[in-house]
Amino acid sequence: MAGLGADGPGRHMTSPDLGAGTERASIGEGMSFAALSFTLTAAVFAVNAVVTSRIYGVEVIGQYALACAPWLTLISFSTITEQVPFVKRLAVLPIGSRRAGALLVAVLTFSAALTTVMAVPILLLGAVALRGPIHQPGLVLPAVVIVLGYVAIENPSWNLDSVLSGFRAGRELFWARMTQAVSMLVAAVALRPFVPTVWGMTLATLVSFAASFAVRVGFVMRFTTVRLSPAELREAFGELPAILRYAVRLLPGRVAASVTDQAGTWILGAVVPVAGVGAFSRASSLTARLDDVAFRVGEILFPALVEHTNDSNEEAHEQLLVGTLRVVGAVMFLIVATAGGASFGVMQVFGRGFDQAGNVLTILLAAGVVNIVSGLMGYGILAWDRPGLLALISVVQAIIVLALMGATASTFHGEGIAFALLMGGLFNLAAKLMALRRCGLSSGATRALATNLLALCAVTVVGFVAARLVDSALPGVPGTAVAGAAGAAAYAAAAYAFGVVRREEWRQVRRRLPGGS
């Protein structure tokens, strides 16, 4: 691979002047912390949502959501996915590599410049909207403060995460994200008696940015240094154009995904009452956290796959990818069986009228899990250096989803939007399975993976039916809990009968990375 530099390709070499550890963390440790990160941060964010809603009230929370809108928009338009090729280079550098620090400075400089440039028009448009049709001129300043915090603190943190991902530092990534989630909650509660307005939430957001950034800086310095010579920096900046050319090949897919993510709500808003949009939105927000699974697992999986590709170890690449897909798929499809089967009970927890999105929740959960599996497949394709193929698949998926949304929304409303997303996800999954075969996955592994996915679908149906029958028979929250348990039991029994994941495969994922045990 180009760009190894003087440090060479050794995985476990360490620069003596940093005193870092002698090797990367094992796959078992990395995956364990990825799972722990997703579970605990999701729990903290859920507690945060409930607590802040109760202590600040619906009006302040609504104002905070509007103040955050420019920031969330900026996130989508302030990157060209340059972190992906950055991680590819870090994955084959030794811990303590000075080259890693030089590349970080180069990528961070570009990212900061792009984010700053994009922040200006987005803030201007946001200010016009807040002062104009939204009629909230008092939110312009909080919105500006949050965006400035993102530009100065949070965006650099994302690039620091790329360094930790490249060195497979799952433990450090976990603590950085937990720091952010917990500090946001603590600051919001502590500030409430003194600043019971939107400024309380705004300042809490800045505290969470700063606290997690400080933790990330400390962790990153364990793996590299930014005290570099001019020659080292010139070499890294010389490599930046190649990094950006690679990232641009992924850009069409990113744009297509962003469009499909937002289109459903806009289309639905044109054909149903506001209550229908609200119920759909709540169901959608419940499934949104699933996106973190592919990201958390992928930031450990991807650099390991790159290592195997760099070493021409195709067997280890294949076994790690397939084993991870089977294990993660088995866990994620359980969510469809349980929460999907008890979806009407789940939606009733939120109050009157939300149960109209019961079927929507089921379909969106299925689409979300399909996207997790296909997303992990995408890391395998990227490790084989085919970003253009991924972008093409995403663009075709967006065309399919938008066409189906337009055709079904008027008649089937939220169910039609969710169905379109599921069909697009299934296309993505099938296309990536064929792409993996084209990139180098053996025919035997491809067939085995396809068979496993079909078996998971069958197992999911068994668990879903059990959960739905109980959910229909037993009302209230207790009934929903029993329905979920019934679905899980039926799913587990069927998974054992079908042999969906063999016991040794749970251990195989731990063994297939260098340093795994």
C-alpha positions as CSV (number, residue, x, y, z in Angstrom):
1,M,0.0,0.0,0.0
2,A,1.2,3.4,-0.8
3,G,2.2,5.8,1.9
4,L,3.7,3.5,4.4
5,G,6.8,5.7,4.7
6,A,9.8,4.9,6.8
7,D,7.8,3.3,9.6
8,G,7.1,0.2,7.5
9,P,4.2,-2.2,7.6
10,G,4.8,-3.9,11.0
11,R,1.6,-4.1,13.1
12,H,3.2,-4.4,16.5
13,M,6.2,-2.1,16.1
14,T,6.4,0.8,18.6
15,S,8.2,4.1,18.5
16,P,10.4,4.0,21.6
17,D,10.2,7.7,22.3
18,L,6.5,7.5,23.0
19,G,6.5,4.5,25.3
20,A,3.3,3.2,23.8
21,G,2.1,-0.4,24.1
22,T,3.8,-3.0,22.0
23,E,0.7,-4.0,20.0
24,R,-2.8,-3.1,19.1
25,A,-5.7,-4.3,21.2
26,S,-7.2,-7.7,20.2
27,I,-10.4,-8.0,18.2
28,G,-12.1,-9.4,21.3
29,E,-11.3,-6.3,23.3
30,G,-12.2,-4.0,20.5
31,M,-15.5,-5.6,19.7
32,S,-16.4,-5.9,23.4
33,F,-15.9,-2.2,23.9
34,A,-17.7,-1.4,20.6
35,A,-20.7,-3.3,22.0
36,L,-20.4,-1.7,25.4
37,S,-20.1,1.8,23.8
38,F,-23.3,1.4,21.9
39,T,-25.2,-0.1,24.8
40,L,-24.2,2.3,27.5
41,T,-24.1,5.5,25.5
42,A,-27.6,4.7,24.1
43,A,-28.8,4.2,27.7
44,V,-27.2,7.5,28.9
45,F,-28.7,9.4,26.0
46,A,-32.1,7.9,26.7
47,V,-31.8,9.0,30.4
48,N,-30.6,12.4,29.2
49,A,-33.6,12.8,26.9
50,V,-36.1,12.0,29.7
51,V,-34.4,14.1,32.4
52,T,-33.7,17.2,30.4
53,S,-37.3,17.1,29.0
54,R,-38.7,17.0,32.5
55,I,-36.5,19.7,34.1
56,Y,-36.4,22.2,31.2
57,G,-39.8,21.6,29.7
58,V,-41.1,21.1,26.2
59,E,-40.7,24.7,25.2
60,V,-37.0,24.9,26.0
61,I,-36.4,21.5,24.5
62,G,-38.1,22.7,21.3
63,Q,-36.0,25.9,21.3
64,Y,-32.9,23.8,21.8
65,A,-33.8,21.5,18.8
66,L,-34.2,24.6,16.6
67,A,-30.9,26.1,17.8
68,C,-29.2,22.8,17.0
69,A,-30.6,22.6,13.5
70,P,-27.7,24.6,11.8
71,W,-25.2,22.4,13.7
72,L,-26.8,19.2,12.6
73,T,-27.0,20.4,9.0
74,L,-23.3,21.5,9.1
75,I,-22.3,17.9,10.1
76,S,-23.7,16.6,6.8
77,F,-22.0,19.1,4.7
78,S,-18.6,19.6,6.4
79,T,-17.0,16.3,5.4
80,I,-16.1,14.4,2.2
81,T,-15.5,11.2,4.3
82,E,-11.8,11.9,4.3
83,Q,-11.6,9.9,7.6
84,V,-12.0,6.6,5.6
85,P,-8.7,6.8,3.6
86,F,-7.1,8.3,6.7
87,V,-7.9,5.2,8.8
88,K,-6.7,3.0,5.9
89,R,-3.3,4.5,6.2
90,L,-3.2,4.4,10.0
91,A,-4.2,0.7,10.0
92,V,-0.8,-0.4,8.6
93,L,1.4,2.0,10.7
94,P,3.0,0.9,13.9
95,I,1.8,2.3,17.2
96,G,3.8,5.4,18.1
97,S,4.4,6.3,14.4
98,R,5.3,9.9,13.9
99,R,3.9,9.6,10.4
100,A,0.4,9.0,12.0
101,G,0.8,12.3,13.8
102,A,1.8,14.1,10.6
103,L,-1.2,12.7,8.7
104,L,-3.5,13.8,11.6
105,V,-2.2,17.3,11.3
106,A,-2.8,17.3,7.5
107,V,-6.3,15.8,7.6
108,L,-7.3,18.0,10.6
109,T,-6.1,21.1,8.8
110,F,-8.2,20.3,5.7
111,S,-11.2,19.3,7.8
112,A,-11.1,22.5,9.9
113,A,-10.9,24.6,6.8
114,L,-13.8,22.9,5.1
115,T,-15.9,23.0,8.2
116,T,-15.2,26.7,8.7
117,V,-16.0,27.6,5.1
118,M,-19.3,25.6,5.2
119,A,-20.3,27.0,8.5
120,V,-20.7,30.5,7.1
121,P,-23.5,30.0,4.6
122,I,-25.3,27.5,6.9
123,L,-25.3,29.9,9.7
124,L,-26.5,32.7,7.4
125,L,-29.4,30.5,6.1
126,G,-30.1,29.4,9.7
127,A,-30.3,33.0,10.9
128,V,-32.7,33.9,8.1
129,A,-34.9,31.0,8.9
130,L,-34.9,31.6,12.6
131,R,-35.7,35.3,12.2
132,G,-38.1,34.8,9.4
133,P,-40.6,31.9,9.0
134,I,-39.7,30.2,12.3
135,H,-40.1,33.5,14.2
136,Q,-37.4,32.7,16.8
137,P,-34.9,35.5,16.5
138,G,-33.7,34.9,20.1
139,L,-32.3,31.5,19.0
140,V,-29.8,32.9,16.5
141,L,-27.1,33.5,19.1
142,P,-27.4,30.0,20.7
143,A,-27.3,28.5,17.2
144,V,-24.1,30.5,16.4
145,V,-22.5,29.4,19.7
146,I,-23.2,25.7,19.1
147,V,-21.9,25.9,15.6
148,L,-18.7,27.6,16.7
149,G,-18.3,24.9,19.4
150,Y,-18.6,22.3,16.7
151,V,-16.1,24.0,14.4
152,A,-13.5,24.6,17.2
153,I,-14.0,21.5,19.3
154,E,-16.3,18.7,18.1
155,N,-15.1,18.5,14.5
156,P,-11.5,18.0,15.6
157,S,-12.7,15.3,18.0
158,W,-14.0,13.3,15.1
159,N,-10.6,13.3,13.5
160,L,-9.0,12.2,16.8
161,D,-11.5,9.3,16.8
162,S,-10.1,8.3,13.4
163,V,-6.7,7.9,15.0
164,L,-8.1,5.8,17.8
165,S,-10.0,3.7,15.2
166,G,-6.9,3.3,13.0
167,F,-5.0,1.8,16.0
168,R,-8.1,-0.3,17.1
169,A,-8.3,1.5,20.4
170,G,-11.8,0.4,21.4
171,R,-11.3,1.0,25.1
172,E,-10.2,4.6,24.5
173,L,-13.1,5.3,22.1
174,F,-15.5,3.9,24.7
175,W,-14.3,6.2,27.4
176,A,-14.2,9.3,25.1
177,R,-17.9,8.8,24.1
178,M,-19.0,8.0,27.6
179,T,-17.4,11.2,28.8
180,Q,-19.3,13.1,26.3
181,A,-22.7,11.5,27.1
182,V,-22.3,11.7,30.9
183,S,-20.9,15.3,30.9
184,M,-23.8,16.5,28.8
185,L,-26.3,15.0,31.3
186,V,-24.4,16.3,34.4
187,A,-23.9,19.8,33.0
188,A,-27.5,20.1,31.9
189,V,-28.8,19.2,35.4
190,A,-26.2,21.4,37.1
191,L,-27.0,24.4,35.0
192,R,-30.8,24.2,35.3
193,P,-31.1,26.2,38.6
194,F,-28.9,29.0,37.2
195,V,-29.8,29.0,33.5
196,P,-33.3,27.6,33.1
197,T,-33.5,28.6,29.4
198,V,-32.2,27.3,26.1
199,W,-28.8,28.7,27.2
200,G,-28.6,25.9,29.9
201,M,-28.8,23.2,27.2
202,T,-26.5,25.2,24.9
203,L,-23.8,25.6,27.6
204,A,-24.2,21.9,28.5
205,T,-23.5,21.0,24.9
206,L,-20.3,23.0,24.9
207,V,-19.2,21.3,28.2
208,S,-19.7,17.9,26.6
209,F,-17.7,18.9,23.5
210,A,-14.8,20.2,25.7
211,A,-14.7,17.4,28.2
212,S,-14.6,14.6,25.6
213,F,-12.1,16.6,23.4
214,A,-9.7,16.8,26.4
215,V,-10.0,13.0,27.0
216,R,-9.5,12.3,23.3
217,V,-6.3,14.4,23.1
218,G,-4.8,12.5,26.1
219,F,-5.6,9.2,24.5
220,V,-4.3,10.1,21.0
221,M,-1.0,11.2,22.5
222,R,-0.5,7.6,23.6
223,F,-0.4,6.4,20.0
224,T,1.4,9.2,18.2
225,T,2.8,12.8,18.5
226,V,2.1,16.1,16.9
227,R,5.6,17.5,17.8
228,L,6.9,17.1,14.2
229,S,9.6,18.5,12.0
230,P,8.8,20.6,9.0
231,A,9.9,17.8,6.7
232,E,7.5,15.3,8.3
233,L,4.6,17.8,7.9
234,R,5.6,18.5,4.2
235,E,5.5,14.8,3.5
236,A,2.1,14.4,5.1
237,F,0.6,17.4,3.3
238,G,2.0,15.9,0.1
239,E,0.0,12.8,0.7
240,L,-3.2,14.8,1.4
241,P,-4.3,15.1,-2.2
242,A,-4.3,11.3,-2.6
243,I,-6.4,11.0,0.6
244,L,-8.9,13.5,-0.7
245,R,-9.1,11.8,-4.2
246,Y,-10.0,8.6,-2.5
247,A,-12.6,10.4,-0.3
248,V,-14.2,12.1,-3.3
249,R,-14.9,8.7,-4.8
250,L,-17.2,8.0,-1.7
251,L,-18.9,11.4,-1.9
252,P,-21.8,10.5,-4.3
253,G,-22.8,7.7,-2.0
254,R,-22.7,10.0,1.0
255,V,-24.9,12.6,-0.7
256,A,-27.3,9.9,-1.9
257,A,-27.7,8.5,1.7
258,S,-28.2,12.0,3.1
259,V,-31.0,12.7,0.7
260,T,-32.9,9.4,1.4
261,D,-32.5,9.9,5.2
262,Q,-34.4,13.2,5.0
263,A,-36.8,12.7,2.1
264,G,-39.3,10.5,4.0
265,T,-40.4,13.1,6.5
266,W,-40.8,15.8,3.8
267,I,-42.8,13.5,1.5
268,L,-44.9,12.3,4.4
269,G,-45.6,15.8,5.6
270,A,-47.2,16.6,2.3
271,V,-49.7,13.8,2.4
272,V,-50.7,13.2,6.0
273,P,-51.7,15.3,9.1
274,V,-49.1,16.5,11.5
275,A,-50.1,13.7,14.0
276,G,-49.1,11.1,11.4
277,V,-45.8,12.7,10.8
278,G,-45.2,12.9,14.6
279,A,-45.9,9.2,15.0
280,F,-43.6,8.3,12.1
281,S,-40.9,10.5,13.5
282,R,-41.0,8.8,16.9
283,A,-40.8,5.4,15.3
284,S,-37.9,6.6,13.2
285,S,-36.0,8.0,16.1
286,L,-36.3,4.7,17.9
287,T,-34.5,3.0,15.0
288,A,-31.9,5.7,14.4
289,R,-29.7,4.5,17.3
290,L,-29.2,1.2,15.4
291,D,-27.0,3.1,12.9
292,D,-24.4,3.3,15.7
293,V,-23.9,-0.4,15.7
294,A,-22.4,-0.6,12.2
295,F,-20.2,2.4,13.0
296,R,-19.0,1.2,16.4
297,V,-18.2,-2.3,15.1
298,G,-16.8,-1.0,11.8
299,E,-14.3,1.3,13.4
300,I,-12.7,-1.8,14.9
301,L,-13.4,-4.2,12.0
302,F,-12.2,-1.9,9.2
303,P,-8.6,-1.3,10.2
304,A,-8.2,-5.0,10.9
305,L,-9.5,-5.9,7.4
306,V,-7.1,-3.4,6.0
307,E,-4.2,-5.0,7.8
308,H,-5.1,-8.4,6.4
309,T,-5.4,-7.0,2.9
310,N,-2.1,-5.3,3.2
311,D,-0.5,-8.6,4.3
312,S,-2.3,-10.5,1.5
313,N,-3.9,-12.7,4.1
314,E,-7.1,-13.3,2.2
315,E,-8.2,-16.2,4.3
316,A,-8.0,-14.2,7.6
317,H,-9.8,-11.3,5.9
318,E,-12.6,-13.5,4.7
319,Q,-13.1,-15.4,8.0
320,L,-13.0,-12.2,10.1
321,L,-15.6,-10.5,7.8
322,V,-17.9,-13.4,7.5
323,G,-17.7,-14.3,11.2
324,T,-18.4,-10.7,12.2
325,L,-21.4,-10.5,9.9
326,R,-22.9,-13.8,11.2
327,V,-22.5,-12.8,14.9
328,V,-23.7,-9.2,14.5
329,G,-26.5,-10.3,12.3
330,A,-27.7,-12.9,14.8
331,V,-27.8,-10.3,17.6
332,M,-29.4,-7.5,15.5
333,F,-32.2,-9.6,13.9
334,L,-33.2,-10.5,17.5
335,I,-34.3,-6.8,17.8
336,V,-36.6,-7.1,14.8
337,A,-38.2,-10.2,16.3
338,T,-38.8,-8.8,19.7
339,A,-39.3,-5.0,19.4
340,G,-40.8,-5.5,15.9
341,G,-43.2,-8.1,17.1
342,A,-44.3,-6.0,20.1
343,S,-44.2,-2.8,18.1
344,F,-47.8,-1.6,18.9
345,G,-47.2,-2.0,22.6
346,V,-43.8,-0.2,22.3
347,M,-45.4,2.8,20.5
348,Q,-48.3,3.0,23.0
349,V,-45.7,3.7,25.7
350,F,-45.3,7.2,24.2
351,G,-49.0,8.1,24.5
352,R,-52.2,8.3,22.6
353,G,-52.0,8.3,18.8
354,F,-48.5,6.9,18.6
355,D,-49.6,3.3,18.1
356,Q,-50.7,4.3,14.5
357,A,-47.0,3.8,13.7
358,G,-46.8,0.3,15.1
359,N,-46.3,-1.3,11.6
360,V,-44.0,1.5,10.7
361,L,-41.7,0.7,13.6
362,T,-41.6,-3.0,12.6
363,I,-40.6,-2.2,9.0
364,L,-38.1,0.5,10.0
365,L,-36.5,-1.9,12.4
366,A,-36.1,-4.5,9.6
367,A,-34.7,-1.8,7.4
368,G,-32.3,-0.6,10.1
369,V,-30.9,-4.1,10.7
370,V,-30.5,-4.8,7.0
371,N,-28.5,-1.5,6.8
372,I,-26.3,-2.6,9.6
373,V,-25.4,-5.9,7.9
374,S,-24.9,-4.2,4.5
375,G,-22.9,-1.4,6.2
376,L,-20.4,-4.0,7.6
377,M,-20.2,-5.6,4.2
378,G,-19.2,-2.2,2.9
379,Y,-16.1,-2.1,5.2
380,G,-15.0,-5.3,3.5
381,I,-15.4,-3.7,0.1
382,L,-13.5,-0.6,1.2
383,A,-10.7,-2.8,2.6
384,W,-10.4,-4.2,-0.9
385,D,-10.1,-0.6,-2.1
386,R,-13.3,-0.3,-4.1
387,P,-14.9,3.0,-2.9
388,G,-16.4,3.8,-6.3
389,L,-18.4,0.5,-6.3
390,L,-19.9,1.4,-2.9
391,A,-20.8,4.9,-4.1
392,L,-22.6,3.4,-7.2
393,I,-24.6,1.0,-5.0
394,S,-25.7,3.9,-2.8
395,V,-26.8,6.1,-5.7
396,V,-28.9,3.3,-7.2
397,Q,-30.4,2.6,-3.8
398,A,-31.4,6.3,-3.4
399,I,-33.1,6.2,-6.8
400,I,-35.1,3.1,-5.8
401,V,-36.0,4.5,-2.4
402,L,-37.2,7.9,-3.8
403,A,-39.2,6.3,-6.6
404,L,-41.0,3.9,-4.1
405,M,-41.6,6.7,-1.7
406,G,-43.3,8.8,-4.3
407,A,-45.4,5.8,-5.5
408,T,-46.5,4.6,-2.1
409,A,-46.7,7.6,0.3
410,S,-50.1,8.8,-0.8
411,T,-51.8,5.5,-0.4
412,F,-49.9,3.8,2.4
413,H,-48.5,6.8,4.2
414,G,-45.9,6.0,6.9
415,E,-45.9,2.3,6.0
416,G,-45.2,3.2,2.4
417,I,-42.2,5.3,3.4
418,A,-40.9,2.6,5.6
419,F,-41.4,0.0,2.9
420,A,-39.4,2.1,0.4
421,L,-36.5,2.3,2.9
422,L,-36.6,-1.5,3.5
423,M,-36.7,-2.3,-0.3
424,G,-33.7,0.1,-0.8
425,G,-31.9,-1.6,2.1
426,L,-32.5,-5.1,0.6
427,F,-31.2,-4.0,-2.8
428,N,-28.1,-2.6,-1.0
429,L,-27.6,-5.8,0.8
430,A,-27.9,-8.0,-2.3
431,A,-25.7,-5.7,-4.3
432,K,-22.9,-5.7,-1.7
433,L,-23.1,-9.4,-1.4
434,M,-22.4,-9.7,-5.1
435,A,-19.8,-7.0,-4.9
436,L,-17.9,-8.9,-2.1
437,R,-17.8,-11.9,-4.4
438,R,-16.5,-9.7,-7.2
439,C,-13.8,-8.2,-4.9
440,G,-12.5,-11.5,-3.7
441,L,-14.8,-13.3,-1.3
442,S,-14.8,-17.0,-2.1
443,S,-17.8,-18.6,-3.7
444,G,-18.2,-20.9,-0.7
445,A,-18.2,-18.1,1.8
446,T,-20.6,-16.1,-0.4
447,R,-23.1,-18.9,-0.5
448,A,-22.7,-19.6,3.2
449,L,-23.3,-16.0,4.1
450,A,-26.4,-15.8,1.9
451,T,-27.7,-19.0,3.4
452,N,-27.1,-17.6,6.9
453,L,-29.0,-14.4,6.1
454,L,-32.0,-16.4,4.8
455,A,-31.9,-18.6,7.9
456,L,-31.9,-15.4,10.1
457,C,-34.9,-14.2,8.3
458,A,-36.7,-17.4,9.0
459,V,-35.7,-17.3,12.7
460,T,-36.8,-13.7,12.9
461,V,-40.3,-14.6,11.6
462,V,-40.6,-17.2,14.3
463,G,-39.7,-14.8,17.1
464,F,-41.8,-12.0,15.5
465,V,-45.0,-14.2,15.4
466,A,-44.5,-15.2,19.0
467,A,-44.1,-11.6,20.2
468,R,-47.0,-10.3,18.1
469,L,-49.4,-12.9,19.4
470,V,-48.6,-12.1,23.0
471,D,-48.5,-8.3,22.3
472,S,-52.0,-8.6,20.9
473,A,-53.3,-10.6,23.8
474,L,-51.8,-8.7,26.8
475,P,-52.4,-5.0,27.0
476,G,-50.2,-2.3,28.7
477,V,-46.5,-2.1,29.4
478,P,-46.3,-5.5,31.2
479,G,-47.9,-7.1,28.2
480,T,-45.3,-5.5,26.0
481,A,-42.5,-6.8,28.2
482,V,-43.9,-10.3,28.2
483,A,-44.3,-10.1,24.4
484,G,-40.6,-9.1,24.0
485,A,-39.5,-12.0,26.2
486,A,-41.7,-14.5,24.3
487,G,-40.2,-13.3,21.0
488,A,-36.7,-13.6,22.3
489,A,-37.3,-17.1,23.6
490,A,-38.8,-18.2,20.3
491,Y,-36.0,-16.6,18.4
492,A,-33.3,-18.3,20.5
493,A,-35.0,-21.7,20.2
494,A,-35.3,-21.3,16.4
495,A,-31.7,-20.0,16.1
496,Y,-30.4,-23.0,17.9
497,A,-32.5,-25.4,15.8
498,F,-31.3,-23.7,12.5
499,G,-27.7,-23.5,13.7
500,V,-27.6,-19.8,12.8
501,V,-24.3,-19.1,14.7
502,R,-22.1,-21.9,15.8
503,R,-20.4,-21.7,19.2
504,E,-16.9,-21.6,17.7
505,E,-17.8,-18.6,15.5
506,W,-18.3,-16.4,18.6
507,R,-14.6,-17.3,19.4
508,Q,-13.4,-17.0,15.8
509,V,-14.0,-13.3,15.7
510,R,-11.6,-12.9,18.6
511,R,-8.9,-15.0,16.9
512,R,-8.9,-13.5,13.4
513,L,-7.1,-10.2,14.1
514,P,-3.5,-9.9,14.9
515,G,-3.2,-10.0,18.7
516,G,-6.5,-11.8,19.0
517,S,-6.7,-14.7,21.4
